[in-house]
Amino acid sequence: MKIRIESATEKSAAIREKLIEDLGEQFGRETEEKLDSKKIIIAKSEIKNFGKADEVRNFPKGKLELVNVGGKTIGRAILRPGWKWSTSVKPIALTESCEAPHFQYHVSGVLKVKMDSGEEYELRAGDISMFSPGHDAWVVGDEPVVIVDFQGMVNYAKKNIH
């Protein structure tokens, strides 16, 4: 059976009805009542480009380009040879080590990360990493490091106002 939807309002209503039908079958009739009391949000399409970033933060031997998509902030860090968090960003952050949690895709270059607890990691193009707060990092070699971070860049390299 095909349903032709003419407007966004009709589309939202159709999606809501389908959700109620599907969830009601799985979880019982009370699902319909719960959905009635909740607002159903349908995300719109959105496209951003780091070349036209919403915000750019420059720091010694690097920069951070930030885009906001779907209510989330994603950052692309470009770190030149010689960049090290403890010498380039620490004077801005005013913390002993990087306090940002990271969930990153490594696009290019080699990045060494040393956790405050002593573990060390070397990350290369194609790697995906997740780090908790409490680390230092630096570029290894002569190739710039490019990282896309999906979690920890909202306050990265932002002047600490304590």
C-alpha positions in Angstrom: 0.0 0.0 0.0 1.4 3.4 -1.0 0.6 6.6 0.9 1.1 9.9 -0.9 2.0 12.7 1.5 1.4 16.2 0.3 2.9 18.4 3.1 5.4 18.4 6.0 2.5 18.4 8.5 0.9 15.4 6.8 4.3 13.7 6.6 4.9 14.3 10.4 1.4 12.9 11.2 2.0 9.9 9.0 5.4 9.2 10.6 3.8 9.6 14.1 1.0 7.1 13.2 3.6 4.6 11.8 5.6 5.0 15.1 2.5 4.4 17.2 1.6 1.4 15.1 5.1 -0.2 15.2 5.8 0.6 18.8 2.3 -0.4 19.9 2.8 -3.8 18.4 6.2 -4.2 20.2 5.4 -2.7 23.6 1.7 -2.7 24.0 -1.1 -0.1 23.8 0.4 2.3 26.5 3.0 3.3 23.9 0.3 5.3 22.0 -0.5 7.2 25.2 3.2 7.9 25.9 3.8 9.2 22.3 0.7 11.4 22.6 2.3 13.2 25.5 5.7 13.6 23.8 6.8 15.9 21.1 8.1 14.0 18.0 10.9 15.9 16.4 11.8 15.2 12.8 15.4 16.3 11.9 15.9 18.4 8.8 18.8 17.8 6.4 21.8 19.9 7.0 25.2 20.2 5.2 28.2 22.0 6.6 31.8 22.4 5.3 35.0 22.9 7.3 36.1 25.3 4.6 33.3 27.6 5.7 33.5 26.8 9.4 31.1 28.5 11.9 34.1 29.3 14.1 37.9 29.1 13.7 40.3 29.1 16.7 44.0 29.6 16.0 46.8 28.6 18.3 50.6 28.2 17.9 51.3 25.6 15.1 47.6 24.8 14.7 44.0 25.7 14.2 40.6 24.3 15.0 37.6 24.7 12.6 34.2 24.2 14.2 30.9 23.4 12.5 27.5 23.0 14.2 25.3 20.4 12.7 22.1 19.1 14.1 22.8 20.7 17.4 26.2 19.1 17.7 29.7 20.7 17.4 32.2 18.9 15.2 35.8 20.1 15.0 38.6 19.6 12.5 42.0 20.2 14.0 45.0 20.9 11.7 48.2 20.5 13.7 51.6 21.4 12.0 54.9 19.7 12.7 56.2 20.8 16.1 52.7 21.2 17.6 52.4 19.9 21.1 49.3 20.4 23.4 51.4 21.2 26.4 53.2 24.1 24.6 50.6 25.2 22.1 47.2 24.9 23.9 48.1 24.6 27.6 48.8 28.4 27.9 45.3 29.0 26.6 43.5 26.3 28.6 45.3 26.9 31.8 45.1 23.3 32.8 47.9 20.8 33.5 46.8 18.5 30.8 44.1 18.4 28.1 40.7 18.1 29.9 38.7 17.5 26.7 37.3 14.0 26.1 37.9 13.1 22.4 36.2 10.8 19.9 38.2 11.3 16.7 38.8 10.1 13.2 42.5 10.6 12.2 42.6 11.9 8.6 46.4 12.3 8.1 49.7 12.5 9.9 51.0 10.8 13.1 49.8 11.9 16.5 51.3 10.6 19.8 49.1 10.7 22.8 50.3 10.2 26.4 47.7 9.8 29.1 48.3 11.2 32.6 48.4 7.6 33.8 51.3 6.8 31.5 49.8 4.9 28.6 51.0 6.0 25.2 49.3 5.7 21.8 50.4 6.5 18.3 47.6 7.3 15.9 47.7 7.3 12.1 45.4 8.1 9.2 42.3 5.9 9.3 42.4 5.3 13.0 39.4 6.1 15.2 40.2 6.9 18.8 38.4 7.8 22.1 40.3 9.4 24.9 39.2 10.5 28.4 40.4 13.8 29.8 43.9 13.9 31.1 46.5 13.7 28.4 49.1 15.4 26.3 49.6 15.0 22.5 52.1 16.0 19.8 52.7 15.7 16.1 55.3 13.1 15.1 57.3 13.7 12.0 57.1 16.3 9.2 53.5 15.7 8.1 50.6 17.8 9.5 48.1 15.9 11.6 44.4 16.4 10.6 41.8 15.1 13.0 38.0 15.3 12.9 36.6 15.2 16.5 33.0 14.4 17.2 33.0 15.0 20.9 35.7 17.1 22.6 36.1 20.4 20.6 33.4 22.6 22.0 35.8 24.3 24.5 39.1 23.2 23.0 41.7 26.0 22.7 39.1 28.4 24.2 40.5 30.8 26.7 39.8 29.5 30.2 37.8 32.1 32.1 38.4 30.8 35.7 
